[in-house]
C-alpha cells in the first residue's frame, strides 16, 4: 500500500472517530433518555448531506437527460481511481460519487457504507449511511441499538431499547423533516407496528443488519407484525 494513502485513510478514520465521540460528549448530560437520542440526531443531521432531503436539492446535479430539471437526481457522475479508498482494504478500485459541493460517498460497495468513522468524516450518504452512524453513536452513548433493514422496503432505520422495549428511530425521516414535529411522529421513538403503518408497508420481512457484509441478520418480523 502506498504509505501516503495509508496515512490519509488513518487520519480520516481518526477524524470521524473524534466526531462521533464529540457528539457523545456533548449529549452526555441527557443520559440514556429519548431526549438524548433526539439531540444526537440533531447534531448528526445538521451537517449531513442526503439527496432524499428536499431542502437540500440545490446541492445535487440535475438529470443529465433533463438539465433543466429542478429535482435532485442523486449524485453526480461516478469517478474511479480516487485515493478515497477503503480504510481497511488495500483495493482502491471502488466507484465514488460526489455532490456539487464536493461531499463524497462510496457507492455500491460494502466496506465504507457501513463504517461509522468514514461516514462521520464524509457526512454524506443516504438511509444506510446515516442509520449506521446513528446506531454507532447511540451505542457509544450507552444505548442498546441496532440497525434494521427489510425485504420489500428499500430503506434502513434503527431500533433502540427504551425501558426494555424496542422502539423505532428513523434518522433519515428525522433529517427529511429537519427535526420538526417529532413529538407526534410515527418514525421517532415509536412502536414497530405503528412504524410500518406509517410507511404503509403491509407485507415485508424485517431483519437486523449484519454490518460486516451488509447482510441480513436475525429475522425480527414478528416485532413489526405481531401475531394476534
C-alpha positions as CSV (number, residue, x, y, z in Angstrom):
1,X,0.0,0.0,0.0
2,X,1.2,3.5,-0.8
3,X,2.3,5.0,2.6
4,X,0.7,8.3,1.7
5,X,-2.7,6.8,1.1
6,X,-2.4,4.7,4.3
7,X,-1.7,7.8,6.4
8,X,-4.6,9.7,4.7
9,X,-7.0,6.8,5.5
10,X,-5.9,6.6,9.1
11,X,-6.3,10.3,9.5
12,X,-9.8,10.2,8.1
13,X,-10.8,7.4,10.4
14,X,-9.4,9.3,13.4
15,X,-11.3,12.5,12.4
16,X,-14.5,10.5,12.0
17,X,-14.0,8.7,15.3
18,X,-13.4,12.1,17.1
19,X,-16.6,13.4,15.5
20,X,-18.6,10.6,16.9
21,X,-17.1,10.9,20.4
22,X,-17.7,14.6,20.3
23,X,-21.4,14.1,19.9
24,X,-21.4,11.5,22.7
25,X,-19.7,14.0,25.0
26,X,-22.0,16.9,24.0
27,X,-25.1,14.9,24.9
28,X,-23.9,13.1,28.0
29,X,-26.0,15.2,30.4
30,X,-29.2,13.8,28.9
31,X,-28.1,10.3,30.0
32,X,-30.0,7.4,28.4
33,X,-33.1,9.2,27.5
34,X,-35.1,9.7,24.3
35,X,-34.2,13.4,24.5
36,X,-30.6,12.4,24.2
37,X,-31.3,10.5,21.0
38,X,-33.1,13.5,19.6
39,X,-30.1,15.7,20.4
40,X,-27.8,13.2,18.8
41,X,-29.9,13.1,15.7
42,X,-29.9,16.9,15.5
43,X,-26.2,17.1,15.7
44,X,-25.7,14.4,13.1
45,X,-28.2,15.7,10.6
46,X,-27.3,19.4,10.8
47,X,-24.1,18.8,8.7
48,X,-25.2,15.7,6.8
49,X,-25.7,15.6,3.0
50,X,-28.6,13.3,1.9
51,X,-30.1,13.7,-1.5
52,X,-33.5,12.4,-0.3
53,X,-34.0,15.5,1.8
54,X,-35.9,18.0,-0.4
55,X,-34.5,21.1,1.3
56,X,-31.0,20.1,0.1
57,X,-32.0,19.6,-3.6
58,X,-29.8,22.6,-4.7
59,X,-26.7,20.5,-3.7
60,X,-27.1,18.0,-6.4
61,X,-26.9,17.6,-10.2
62,X,-30.0,17.5,-12.3
63,X,-30.8,14.5,-14.5
64,X,-28.3,14.5,-17.4
65,X,-31.2,13.8,-19.8
66,X,-33.0,16.9,-18.5
67,X,-30.5,19.6,-17.5
68,X,-33.4,22.0,-16.5
69,X,-34.9,19.6,-14.0
70,X,-35.5,21.1,-10.6
71,X,-35.4,17.9,-8.7
72,X,-32.3,16.1,-7.3
73,X,-31.0,13.1,-9.3
74,X,-28.8,11.8,-6.5
75,X,-25.1,12.0,-7.1
76,X,-23.0,13.4,-10.0
77,X,-21.2,11.1,-12.3
78,X,-19.0,8.5,-10.7
79,X,-15.3,8.6,-11.0
80,X,-12.7,6.0,-10.4
81,X,-9.1,5.7,-9.1
82,X,-9.7,8.0,-6.2
83,X,-7.4,7.9,-3.1
84,X,-10.6,7.9,-1.0
85,X,-10.4,4.1,-0.7
86,X,-11.5,1.7,1.9
87,X,-9.9,2.3,5.3
88,X,-9.5,-1.5,5.8
89,X,-8.9,-2.7,2.3
90,X,-5.9,-2.0,0.1
91,X,-8.0,-2.4,-3.1
92,X,-8.7,1.2,-4.3
93,X,-10.8,0.2,-7.3
94,X,-14.1,1.4,-6.0
95,X,-16.6,3.8,-7.5
96,X,-17.2,7.0,-5.6
97,X,-19.7,9.7,-6.3
98,X,-20.0,13.3,-5.1
99,X,-22.4,16.2,-5.0
100,X,-21.9,19.7,-6.3
101,X,-20.3,20.8,-3.1
102,X,-17.7,18.0,-3.1
103,X,-19.2,15.8,-0.5
104,X,-18.0,12.3,-1.4
105,X,-19.6,8.9,-0.6
106,X,-18.8,5.4,-1.8
107,X,-21.4,3.8,-4.0
108,X,-22.4,0.1,-4.3
109,X,-19.6,-1.1,-2.0
110,X,-19.9,-2.8,1.3
111,X,-17.0,-1.7,3.4
112,X,-17.2,2.1,3.8
113,X,-21.0,2.2,3.6
114,X,-21.2,0.5,7.0
115,X,-18.1,2.1,8.5
116,X,-19.3,4.7,11.0
117,X,-15.9,6.5,11.3
118,X,-15.8,7.0,7.5
119,X,-19.4,8.2,7.4
120,X,-18.8,10.6,10.2
121,X,-15.8,12.0,8.3
122,X,-17.6,12.3,4.9
123,X,-21.0,13.4,6.4
124,X,-22.8,12.2,3.3
125,X,-24.9,9.3,2.2
126,X,-28.5,8.1,2.4
127,X,-30.5,6.0,4.8
128,X,-27.9,3.2,5.1
129,X,-25.0,5.5,5.9
130,X,-26.9,7.8,8.3
131,X,-28.5,4.8,10.1
132,X,-25.1,3.2,10.6
133,X,-23.7,6.4,12.0
134,X,-26.7,7.0,14.3
135,X,-26.5,3.4,15.5
136,X,-22.8,3.6,16.4
137,X,-23.3,7.0,18.2
138,X,-26.2,5.6,20.2
139,X,-24.2,2.5,21.2
140,X,-21.3,4.6,22.3
141,X,-23.7,6.7,24.3
142,X,-24.8,3.7,26.3
143,X,-28.0,2.7,24.4
144,X,-28.7,-0.8,23.2
145,X,-29.2,-0.1,19.5
146,X,-29.3,-2.0,16.2
147,X,-29.6,-1.1,12.5
148,X,-32.6,-2.7,10.7
149,X,-33.4,-3.4,7.0
150,X,-36.2,-5.3,5.3
151,X,-37.1,-7.2,2.2
152,X,-39.8,-5.4,0.4
153,X,-38.7,-1.9,1.5
154,X,-35.7,-0.2,0.1
155,X,-34.8,1.6,3.4
156,X,-32.8,1.3,6.6
157,X,-33.5,2.6,10.1
158,X,-32.6,1.9,13.7
159,X,-34.2,0.3,16.8
160,X,-33.2,1.3,20.3
161,X,-34.3,-0.2,23.6
162,X,-36.3,2.3,25.7
163,X,-37.3,1.0,29.1
164,X,-36.7,-2.6,27.9
165,X,-38.8,-2.3,24.7
166,X,-37.6,-1.9,21.1
167,X,-38.5,1.5,19.6
168,X,-38.0,2.7,16.1
169,X,-35.8,5.7,15.4
170,X,-35.6,6.6,11.7
171,X,-33.0,9.3,11.5
172,X,-33.4,9.7,7.7
173,X,-37.0,10.7,8.3
174,X,-35.8,12.9,11.1
175,X,-33.4,14.7,8.7
176,X,-36.0,14.9,6.0
177,X,-38.3,16.8,8.2
178,X,-35.3,18.8,9.6
179,X,-36.1,17.5,13.0
180,X,-39.6,19.2,13.2
181,X,-42.8,17.7,14.6
182,X,-41.1,14.6,16.0
183,X,-43.2,14.7,19.2
184,X,-46.2,13.3,17.4
185,X,-44.4,11.5,14.7
186,X,-44.7,7.8,13.7
187,X,-41.0,7.5,12.9
188,X,-39.3,8.6,16.1
189,X,-39.5,6.7,19.4
190,X,-42.4,4.7,18.1
191,X,-43.6,1.1,18.3
192,X,-42.6,-1.1,15.3
193,X,-46.2,-1.9,14.3
194,X,-47.0,1.8,14.2
195,X,-43.9,2.5,12.1
196,X,-44.9,0.1,9.3
197,X,-48.4,1.5,9.3
198,X,-46.8,5.0,8.9
199,X,-44.7,3.7,6.0
200,X,-47.8,1.9,4.5
201,X,-46.0,-1.4,4.5
202,X,-48.3,-4.4,5.0
203,X,-46.1,-7.2,3.9
204,X,-42.3,-7.3,4.4
205,X,-39.7,-9.3,6.2
206,X,-37.6,-7.4,8.7
207,X,-34.0,-8.2,9.7
208,X,-31.3,-6.8,11.8
209,X,-28.3,-5.6,9.8
210,X,-25.1,-7.6,9.8
211,X,-22.6,-4.8,9.4
212,X,-19.6,-6.9,8.4
213,X,-21.1,-7.7,5.0
214,X,-24.2,-5.5,4.8
215,X,-26.2,-8.7,5.0
216,X,-29.3,-9.9,6.8
217,X,-29.0,-11.0,10.4
218,X,-31.8,-12.0,12.8
219,X,-35.4,-12.2,11.5
220,X,-37.4,-9.8,13.7
221,X,-40.6,-9.6,11.5
222,X,-42.8,-10.6,14.4
223,X,-41.9,-7.4,16.2
224,X,-43.5,-5.4,13.3
225,X,-46.4,-7.7,12.6
226,X,-47.2,-9.3,15.9
227,X,-49.3,-12.4,15.8
228,X,-52.8,-11.9,17.2
